[in-house]
Amino acid sequence: MEYIIELLDKNGLIMAFLVTGILVYFSEWISLRVTNKKLPGSAIAIFLGLVIAYIGGVITDGKNGIADIPGLSGFKVMGGPMFRDFAIVSTAMGASFAVIKKTGSVGILSLFLGVIFSFVAGVGIAYAMGIHDAASLATIGAGACTFVVGPVTGTAVGASSEIIAISIAAGVVKSILVTIGTPFIAPYIGLNNPKSAMIFGGLMGTTSGTAAGLAATDPKLVPYGAMTATFYTGLGCLMCPSVLYFALKAIL
């Protein structure tokens, strides 16, 4: 047994991808067989991942969730900043500014409105809960944009690891809400064509949540919403640690 655990730790990243693949496959099965695709598989996978991470932390009394369990240490690398930054670059590589221009000024405006509104909402909630320094407020506000923008901003402005963790949690909650809520609100907001999907992605951001929600609504809309959501992430990474942070600091 010790040999097996040592072998798994030596190939930790491969093991992490294997476990993640099994989890995603199981989540898609639940989505299809249990919920009849009314609840997207990605939302189920995110929820199960959070539960498993919590259980792993409780069992081992550790700080890295499931990565503290012997044989699953590869999750510390898989969930680290390297893959986070790789995710930003890989999603941005598939986006074309020439395509986004097809939505006109409304599409571009939706990006700025989406980032600013989410940032202000996150800052407002954090301030109401007793957090008053600019770095922490900006980090949580950025997390309300996406769980990628939060840690990027927190690292840039020097926020504590606890605040960065809160920002990630805020982004994950938003992603799950967008994933689950999109199919239900789509008929009421006219989310049935590429242009509205691009505007929706610009307002909501959270590429994973938008893509999963649109997949449950109409798979043909996914590339359009995911594209503007990708720009949203990039714009948030630019604006939150700079313009919005300094504006917040000036106000405080």
C-alpha positions as CSV (number, residue, x, y, z in Angstrom):
1,M,0.0,0.0,0.0
2,E,2.9,2.4,0.8
3,Y,4.4,1.6,-2.6
4,I,1.1,2.4,-4.4
5,I,0.8,5.7,-2.5
6,E,4.4,6.6,-3.4
7,L,3.8,5.7,-7.0
8,L,0.6,7.9,-7.1
9,D,2.5,10.8,-5.5
10,K,5.3,10.5,-8.1
11,N,2.7,10.7,-10.8
12,G,0.5,13.2,-8.9
13,L,-0.5,15.4,-11.8
14,I,-1.5,12.4,-14.0
15,M,-3.6,11.1,-11.1
16,A,-5.2,14.5,-10.6
17,F,-6.3,14.6,-14.2
18,L,-7.6,11.0,-14.0
19,V,-9.7,11.7,-10.9
20,T,-11.0,14.9,-12.4
21,G,-11.9,13.1,-15.6
22,I,-13.8,10.4,-13.7
23,L,-15.6,13.1,-11.7
24,V,-16.6,15.0,-14.8
25,Y,-17.8,11.8,-16.5
26,F,-19.9,10.9,-13.4
27,S,-21.3,14.4,-13.2
28,E,-22.4,14.3,-16.9
29,W,-24.0,10.9,-16.2
30,I,-26.0,12.4,-13.3
31,S,-27.0,15.4,-15.5
32,L,-28.3,13.1,-18.2
33,R,-29.8,10.2,-16.2
34,V,-31.0,12.0,-13.1
35,T,-31.8,15.6,-14.1
36,N,-32.5,15.0,-17.8
37,K,-29.9,17.7,-18.6
38,K,-31.9,20.3,-16.7
39,L,-28.9,20.7,-14.4
40,P,-25.6,21.0,-16.4
41,G,-22.9,18.5,-15.7
42,S,-20.3,21.2,-15.1
43,A,-22.4,22.7,-12.3
44,I,-22.6,19.2,-10.7
45,A,-18.9,18.7,-11.1
46,I,-18.1,22.0,-9.5
47,F,-20.3,21.3,-6.6
48,L,-18.9,17.7,-6.1
49,G,-15.4,19.1,-6.3
50,L,-16.1,21.6,-3.5
51,V,-17.6,18.9,-1.4
52,I,-14.6,16.5,-1.9
53,A,-12.1,19.3,-1.2
54,Y,-13.9,20.1,2.0
55,I,-14.0,16.5,3.1
56,G,-10.3,16.1,2.3
57,G,-9.5,19.1,4.4
58,V,-11.5,17.9,7.3
59,I,-10.2,14.3,7.2
60,T,-6.5,15.4,7.1
61,D,-6.9,18.6,9.1
62,G,-5.0,20.2,6.3
63,K,-5.1,23.4,4.2
64,N,-5.0,22.1,0.6
65,G,-8.2,20.2,0.5
66,I,-8.1,16.9,-1.4
67,A,-4.3,17.5,-2.1
68,D,-3.6,16.7,1.6
69,I,-4.8,13.1,1.1
70,P,-1.9,10.7,0.4
71,G,-1.7,9.7,-3.3
72,L,-3.7,12.8,-4.4
73,S,-1.0,15.5,-3.9
74,G,-1.0,16.3,-7.6
75,F,-4.1,18.4,-7.0
76,K,-1.9,21.0,-5.4
77,V,-0.2,21.6,-8.7
78,M,-3.4,21.2,-10.8
79,G,-5.2,23.8,-8.6
80,G,-2.2,26.1,-8.4
81,P,-1.5,29.5,-10.1
82,M,0.4,27.9,-13.0
83,F,-2.7,26.2,-14.4
84,R,-4.8,29.2,-13.5
85,D,-2.7,31.5,-15.6
86,F,-2.6,28.8,-18.4
87,A,-6.4,28.8,-18.4
88,I,-6.4,32.5,-18.9
89,V,-4.0,32.3,-21.9
90,S,-5.6,29.3,-23.5
91,T,-9.1,30.8,-23.5
92,A,-7.9,34.1,-24.8
93,M,-6.1,32.4,-27.7
94,G,-9.4,31.4,-29.2
95,A,-10.9,34.9,-29.2
96,S,-10.9,37.3,-32.1
97,F,-11.5,41.0,-31.7
98,A,-12.7,41.1,-35.3
99,V,-15.6,38.8,-34.4
100,I,-16.6,40.6,-31.3
101,K,-17.0,43.8,-33.3
102,K,-19.9,42.2,-35.1
103,T,-22.1,42.9,-32.0
104,G,-21.2,46.6,-32.4
105,S,-20.8,49.1,-29.5
106,V,-23.4,47.2,-27.4
107,G,-21.2,44.1,-27.2
108,I,-18.2,46.2,-26.1
109,L,-20.3,48.2,-23.6
110,S,-21.6,45.0,-22.1
111,L,-18.1,44.0,-21.2
112,F,-17.3,47.2,-19.3
113,L,-20.7,47.2,-17.6
114,G,-20.4,43.6,-16.6
115,V,-17.0,44.0,-15.0
116,I,-17.8,47.3,-13.3
117,F,-21.2,46.1,-12.0
118,S,-19.8,42.9,-10.6
119,F,-16.9,44.7,-9.0
120,V,-19.1,47.3,-7.3
121,A,-21.5,44.6,-6.1
122,G,-18.6,42.5,-4.6
123,V,-17.1,45.6,-3.0
124,G,-20.5,46.6,-1.5
125,I,-21.1,43.2,0.0
126,A,-17.6,43.0,1.4
127,Y,-17.8,46.5,2.9
128,A,-21.1,45.8,4.5
129,M,-19.6,42.7,6.2
130,G,-16.8,44.7,7.8
131,I,-13.9,44.7,5.3
132,H,-12.7,48.2,4.7
133,D,-9.2,48.2,3.3
134,A,-8.8,48.9,-0.4
135,A,-6.7,45.8,-1.3
136,S,-9.1,43.4,0.3
137,L,-12.2,45.1,-1.1
138,A,-10.7,45.2,-4.6
139,T,-9.8,41.5,-4.4
140,I,-13.2,40.4,-3.3
141,G,-14.8,42.7,-5.9
142,A,-12.6,41.2,-8.6
143,G,-13.6,37.7,-7.3
144,A,-17.2,38.7,-7.9
145,C,-16.2,39.1,-11.6
146,T,-14.7,35.6,-11.9
147,F,-12.8,33.2,-9.7
148,V,-9.8,33.9,-12.0
149,V,-9.8,37.7,-11.8
150,G,-10.0,37.5,-8.0
151,P,-6.6,35.8,-7.3
152,V,-4.9,37.7,-10.1
153,T,-6.0,41.0,-8.5
154,G,-5.2,39.8,-5.0
155,T,-1.7,38.9,-5.9
156,A,-1.2,42.2,-7.7
157,V,-2.4,44.5,-4.9
158,G,-0.9,42.4,-2.0
159,A,-4.0,41.0,-0.4
160,S,-3.8,38.2,2.1
161,S,-4.3,34.5,1.2
162,E,-7.5,34.5,3.3
163,I,-9.0,37.3,1.2
164,I,-7.9,35.7,-2.0
165,A,-9.6,32.5,-0.9
166,I,-12.8,34.5,-0.3
167,S,-12.6,36.0,-3.8
168,I,-12.3,32.6,-5.3
169,A,-15.3,31.4,-3.4
170,A,-17.3,34.4,-4.6
171,G,-16.4,33.6,-8.2
172,V,-17.3,29.9,-7.8
173,V,-20.7,30.8,-6.4
174,K,-21.3,33.2,-9.3
175,S,-20.2,30.5,-11.8
176,I,-22.6,28.0,-10.3
177,L,-25.5,30.5,-10.2
178,V,-24.9,31.5,-13.9
179,T,-24.7,27.8,-14.9
180,I,-27.9,26.8,-13.2
181,G,-29.9,30.0,-13.8
182,T,-29.2,30.6,-17.5
183,P,-31.6,27.9,-18.9
184,F,-34.4,29.2,-16.7
185,I,-34.1,32.9,-17.5
186,A,-33.2,32.5,-21.2
187,P,-36.8,32.6,-22.5
188,Y,-37.5,35.8,-20.6
189,I,-34.5,37.8,-21.8
190,G,-34.5,36.7,-25.5
191,L,-31.3,34.6,-25.1
192,N,-31.9,32.7,-28.3
193,N,-29.5,34.1,-30.9
194,P,-25.7,34.7,-31.3
195,K,-25.9,38.5,-30.6
196,S,-27.8,38.1,-27.4
197,A,-25.5,35.3,-26.4
198,M,-22.4,37.5,-26.9
199,I,-24.0,40.3,-24.9
200,F,-24.9,37.9,-22.1
201,G,-21.4,36.6,-22.0
202,G,-20.1,40.1,-21.8
203,L,-22.4,41.0,-18.9
204,M,-22.0,37.7,-16.9
205,G,-18.3,36.9,-17.6
206,T,-17.4,33.6,-15.8
207,T,-16.5,31.6,-18.9
208,S,-17.2,28.2,-17.4
209,G,-20.6,29.3,-16.0
210,T,-21.6,31.0,-19.2
211,A,-20.5,28.1,-21.5
212,A,-22.2,25.5,-19.3
213,G,-25.4,27.6,-19.0
214,L,-25.6,28.2,-22.7
215,A,-24.9,24.5,-23.4
216,A,-28.0,23.7,-21.4
217,T,-30.0,26.4,-23.2
218,D,-28.8,25.9,-26.8
219,P,-25.4,24.4,-27.6
220,K,-25.1,26.5,-30.8
221,L,-24.9,29.6,-28.6
222,V,-21.9,28.4,-26.6
223,P,-19.0,29.7,-28.8
224,Y,-20.6,33.2,-28.9
225,G,-21.1,33.6,-25.2
226,A,-17.8,31.9,-24.3
227,M,-15.9,34.3,-26.6
228,T,-17.1,37.5,-24.9
229,A,-16.8,35.9,-21.5
230,T,-13.2,35.3,-22.4
231,F,-12.7,39.0,-23.1
232,Y,-14.5,39.7,-19.9
233,T,-11.9,37.7,-17.9
234,G,-9.0,39.5,-19.7
235,L,-10.6,42.9,-19.2
236,G,-11.2,42.2,-15.5
237,C,-7.6,41.2,-15.1
238,L,-6.6,44.5,-16.6
239,M,-9.1,46.8,-14.9
240,C,-9.5,45.4,-11.4
241,P,-5.9,45.7,-10.2
242,S,-5.4,49.0,-11.9
243,V,-8.2,51.4,-12.7
244,L,-10.8,50.1,-10.3
245,Y,-8.4,49.5,-7.5
246,F,-6.9,53.0,-7.6
247,A,-10.5,54.5,-8.0
248,L,-11.5,52.5,-4.9
249,K,-8.4,53.6,-3.0
250,A,-9.1,57.3,-3.9
251,I,-12.7,57.0,-2.6
252,L,-11.7,55.4,0.7
